[in-house]
Amino acid sequence: MILTAVTLGIAVLLVIIDQITKLLIVKNFDIGEIKEVIAFGSQKIFSITHVRNTGAAWSMMKGQKIFLIGFPVLVIGIMLFMLFSHKIKTKFEHTCVALVIAGGVGNLIDRIRLGEVVDFIKWEVFSFPVFNVADICIVVGAFALCIYYIFADLDKDKKKAEKPEIVAAEAIASADDKAEDE
């Protein structure tokens, strides 16, 4: 139960960080305003760029407000169900779930309050959508959880494959012990 409370605490802290960063952008930048942060000569690397996104990643699904609100609510609900039903076991899983919940809630607040999401982090080196703290949380949490489950399943399969050998070795040792006793 303590781990669940810590997980929710981390999620709340990340939502607060997300909302504060977005508030700072809204208060200090006009929409479309760009401030270069890192550049090497004429090559821009990183900038703060205030944009609004009415869609999902890469502005997909513009105008699909019901889906863009409903889907995160569903995902957050599933994460909370897994959390409170104790299906999430390890600290790593708890951290990933905290990230996904925080990201979902952070962007959901924007969608409900503003009808769009405030984005502001832009990598200039390659063409990539402008994003925010909530997006980072969602991507890192979901990706890490997927990789974890893929490799956790592989590890389980490996242990299952090794287990018959262990059982057989224990049976032989037990038979040897009985033979010595007789």
MIKOL-284264 format. One record per residue (C-alpha): x, y, z. Coordinates in nm, 3 decimals, always signed. Last residue first. Layout:
REM residues N
<atom east="X" north="Y" up="Z"/>
...
END
This chain:
REM residues 182
<atom east="+1.943" north="-4.738" up="+0.374"/>
<atom east="+2.034" north="-4.379" up="+0.461"/>
<atom east="+2.280" north="-4.358" up="+0.170"/>
<atom east="+2.010" north="-4.469" up="-0.076"/>
<atom east="+1.772" north="-4.207" up="+0.062"/>
<atom east="+2.032" north="-3.931" up="+0.018"/>
<atom east="+2.101" north="-4.045" up="-0.338"/>
<atom east="+1.728" north="-4.039" up="-0.417"/>
<atom east="+1.704" north="-3.683" up="-0.281"/>
<atom east="+2.002" north="-3.573" up="-0.488"/>
<atom east="+1.846" north="-3.730" up="-0.798"/>
<atom east="+1.514" north="-3.558" up="-0.730"/>
<atom east="+1.688" north="-3.224" up="-0.671"/>
<atom east="+1.872" north="-3.257" up="-1.002"/>
<atom east="+1.545" north="-3.340" up="-1.182"/>
<atom east="+1.369" north="-3.042" up="-1.025"/>
<atom east="+1.658" north="-2.815" up="-1.121"/>
<atom east="+1.662" north="-2.951" up="-1.475"/>
<atom east="+1.286" north="-2.911" up="-1.502"/>
<atom east="+1.326" north="-2.545" up="-1.386"/>
<atom east="+1.569" north="-2.433" up="-1.656"/>
<atom east="+1.302" north="-2.396" up="-1.926"/>
<atom east="+1.069" north="-2.225" up="-1.681"/>
<atom east="+1.349" north="-1.989" up="-1.581"/>
<atom east="+1.415" north="-1.902" up="-1.946"/>
<atom east="+1.047" north="-1.845" up="-2.012"/>
<atom east="+1.026" north="-1.618" up="-1.708"/>
<atom east="+1.331" north="-1.421" up="-1.831"/>
<atom east="+1.172" north="-1.383" up="-2.174"/>
<atom east="+0.853" north="-1.262" up="-2.007"/>
<atom east="+1.049" north="-1.008" up="-1.800"/>
<atom east="+1.225" north="-0.900" up="-2.121"/>
<atom east="+0.904" north="-0.818" up="-2.305"/>
<atom east="+0.739" north="-0.683" up="-1.990"/>
<atom east="+1.030" north="-0.449" up="-1.918"/>
<atom east="+1.048" north="-0.330" up="-2.279"/>
<atom east="+0.677" north="-0.248" up="-2.273"/>
<atom east="+0.704" north="-0.073" up="-1.934"/>
<atom east="+1.005" north="+0.130" up="-2.049"/>
<atom east="+0.822" north="+0.241" up="-2.365"/>
<atom east="+0.503" north="+0.332" up="-2.176"/>
<atom east="+0.683" north="+0.528" up="-1.904"/>
<atom east="+0.930" north="+0.706" up="-2.134"/>
<atom east="+0.664" north="+0.799" up="-2.391"/>
<atom east="+0.398" north="+0.906" up="-2.141"/>
<atom east="+0.635" north="+1.102" up="-1.917"/>
<atom east="+0.799" north="+1.280" up="-2.211"/>
<atom east="+0.456" north="+1.375" up="-2.346"/>
<atom east="+0.360" north="+1.516" up="-2.006"/>
<atom east="+0.678" north="+1.729" up="-2.002"/>
<atom east="+0.598" north="+1.887" up="-2.339"/>
<atom east="+0.629" north="+1.828" up="-2.715"/>
<atom east="+0.709" north="+1.999" up="-3.046"/>
<atom east="+0.697" north="+1.742" up="-3.323"/>
<atom east="+1.021" north="+1.608" up="-3.469"/>
<atom east="+1.204" north="+1.709" up="-3.783"/>
<atom east="+1.570" north="+1.670" up="-3.701"/>
<atom east="+1.834" north="+1.887" up="-3.537"/>
<atom east="+1.582" north="+2.142" up="-3.407"/>
<atom east="+1.456" north="+1.954" up="-3.104"/>
<atom east="+1.156" north="+2.150" up="-2.981"/>
<atom east="+1.007" north="+2.163" up="-2.632"/>
<atom east="+0.700" north="+2.392" up="-2.613"/>
<atom east="+0.365" north="+2.214" up="-2.630"/>
<atom east="+0.041" north="+2.339" up="-2.473"/>
<atom east="-0.239" north="+2.089" up="-2.540"/>
<atom east="-0.578" north="+2.185" up="-2.683"/>
<atom east="-0.940" north="+2.239" up="-2.573"/>
<atom east="-0.807" north="+2.474" up="-2.305"/>
<atom east="-0.932" north="+2.329" up="-1.974"/>
<atom east="-1.037" north="+1.980" up="-2.090"/>
<atom east="-0.751" north="+1.927" up="-2.333"/>
<atom east="-0.497" north="+2.092" up="-2.102"/>
<atom east="-0.598" north="+1.883" up="-1.798"/>
<atom east="-0.588" north="+1.572" up="-2.018"/>
<atom east="-0.230" north="+1.651" up="-2.117"/>
<atom east="-0.114" north="+1.646" up="-1.755"/>
<atom east="-0.341" north="+1.355" up="-1.659"/>
<atom east="-0.203" north="+1.129" up="-1.932"/>
<atom east="+0.154" north="+1.227" up="-1.862"/>
<atom east="+0.116" north="+1.174" up="-1.488"/>
<atom east="-0.058" north="+0.836" up="-1.531"/>
<atom east="+0.208" north="+0.713" up="-1.775"/>
<atom east="+0.495" north="+0.831" up="-1.552"/>
<atom east="+0.345" north="+0.683" up="-1.235"/>
<atom east="+0.290" north="+0.354" up="-1.420"/>
<atom east="+0.657" north="+0.348" up="-1.521"/>
<atom east="+0.768" north="+0.416" up="-1.163"/>
<atom east="+0.538" north="+0.145" up="-1.025"/>
<atom east="+0.669" north="-0.103" up="-1.282"/>
<atom east="+1.027" north="-0.024" up="-1.176"/>
<atom east="+0.936" north="-0.059" up="-0.808"/>
<atom east="+0.811" north="-0.409" up="-0.885"/>
<atom east="+0.463" north="-0.556" up="-0.839"/>
<atom east="+0.194" north="-0.390" up="-1.049"/>
<atom east="-0.099" north="-0.633" up="-1.040"/>
<atom east="-0.175" north="-0.504" up="-0.692"/>
<atom east="-0.545" north="-0.445" up="-0.764"/>
<atom east="-0.490" north="-0.077" up="-0.679"/>
<atom east="-0.212" north="-0.030" up="-0.936"/>
<atom east="-0.370" north="-0.237" up="-1.211"/>
<atom east="-0.698" north="-0.049" up="-1.167"/>
<atom east="-0.513" north="+0.284" up="-1.162"/>
<atom east="-0.329" north="+0.196" up="-1.485"/>
<atom east="-0.654" north="+0.083" up="-1.649"/>
<atom east="-0.831" north="+0.403" up="-1.545"/>
<atom east="-0.542" north="+0.617" up="-1.673"/>
<atom east="-0.561" north="+0.432" up="-2.006"/>
<atom east="-0.940" north="+0.479" up="-2.029"/>
<atom east="-0.922" north="+0.848" up="-1.934"/>
<atom east="-0.641" north="+0.889" up="-2.188"/>
<atom east="-0.864" north="+0.734" up="-2.457"/>
<atom east="-1.176" north="+0.933" up="-2.371"/>
<atom east="-1.023" north="+1.282" up="-2.393"/>
<atom east="-0.854" north="+1.247" up="-2.732"/>
<atom east="-1.139" north="+1.024" up="-2.848"/>
<atom east="-1.406" north="+1.281" up="-2.763"/>
<atom east="-1.194" north="+1.567" up="-2.900"/>
<atom east="-1.134" north="+1.411" up="-3.244"/>
<atom east="-1.086" north="+1.752" up="-3.406"/>
<atom east="-0.726" north="+1.688" up="-3.498"/>
<atom east="-0.654" north="+1.315" up="-3.505"/>
<atom east="-0.283" north="+1.344" up="-3.576"/>
<atom east="-0.104" north="+1.664" up="-3.474"/>
<atom east="+0.234" north="+1.485" up="-3.492"/>
<atom east="+0.135" north="+1.322" up="-3.161"/>
<atom east="-0.231" north="+1.378" up="-3.072"/>
<atom east="-0.456" north="+1.657" up="-3.197"/>
<atom east="-0.550" north="+2.010" up="-3.091"/>
<atom east="-0.185" north="+2.102" up="-3.043"/>
<atom east="-0.084" north="+2.449" up="-2.932"/>
<atom east="+0.261" north="+2.592" up="-2.994"/>
<atom east="+0.511" north="+2.784" up="-2.785"/>
<atom east="+0.862" north="+2.705" up="-2.910"/>
<atom east="+1.151" north="+2.668" up="-2.667"/>
<atom east="+1.457" north="+2.572" up="-2.864"/>
<atom east="+1.712" north="+2.295" up="-2.902"/>
<atom east="+1.983" north="+2.216" up="-3.155"/>
<atom east="+2.005" north="+2.508" up="-3.397"/>
<atom east="+2.298" north="+2.484" up="-3.637"/>
<atom east="+2.427" north="+2.832" up="-3.730"/>
<atom east="+2.718" north="+2.810" up="-3.490"/>
<atom east="+2.638" north="+2.534" up="-3.244"/>
<atom east="+2.296" north="+2.610" up="-3.100"/>
<atom east="+2.119" north="+2.558" up="-2.768"/>
<atom east="+1.833" north="+2.764" up="-2.621"/>
<atom east="+1.677" north="+2.942" up="-2.919"/>
<atom east="+1.359" north="+3.120" up="-2.822"/>
<atom east="+1.060" north="+3.073" up="-3.054"/>
<atom east="+0.726" north="+3.252" up="-3.039"/>
<atom east="+0.443" north="+3.073" up="-3.222"/>
<atom east="+0.191" north="+3.140" up="-2.947"/>
<atom east="+0.328" north="+3.429" up="-2.743"/>
<atom east="+0.567" north="+3.331" up="-2.470"/>
<atom east="+0.596" north="+3.430" up="-2.101"/>
<atom east="+0.258" north="+3.353" up="-1.942"/>
<atom east="+0.170" north="+3.053" up="-2.164"/>
<atom east="+0.523" north="+2.911" up="-2.135"/>
<atom east="+0.535" north="+2.952" up="-1.758"/>
<atom east="+0.190" north="+2.791" up="-1.728"/>
<atom east="+0.309" north="+2.494" up="-1.937"/>
<atom east="+0.612" north="+2.446" up="-1.713"/>
<atom east="+0.393" north="+2.472" up="-1.403"/>
<atom east="+0.142" north="+2.220" up="-1.544"/>
<atom east="+0.407" north="+1.961" up="-1.624"/>
<atom east="+0.582" north="+2.004" up="-1.288"/>
<atom east="+0.247" north="+1.969" up="-1.107"/>
<atom east="+0.160" north="+1.660" up="-1.311"/>
<atom east="+0.504" north="+1.515" up="-1.225"/>
<atom east="+0.448" north="+1.572" up="-0.853"/>
<atom east="+0.102" north="+1.410" up="-0.873"/>
<atom east="+0.244" north="+1.104" up="-1.052"/>
<atom east="+0.525" north="+1.072" up="-0.797"/>
<atom east="+0.270" north="+1.089" up="-0.515"/>
<atom east="+0.054" north="+0.827" up="-0.687"/>
<atom east="+0.352" north="+0.592" up="-0.704"/>
<atom east="+0.445" north="+0.669" up="-0.342"/>
<atom east="+0.089" north="+0.586" up="-0.233"/>
<atom east="+0.099" north="+0.259" up="-0.429"/>
<atom east="+0.436" north="+0.173" up="-0.274"/>
<atom east="+0.290" north="+0.236" up="+0.072"/>
<atom east="+0.000" north="+0.000" up="+0.000"/>
END
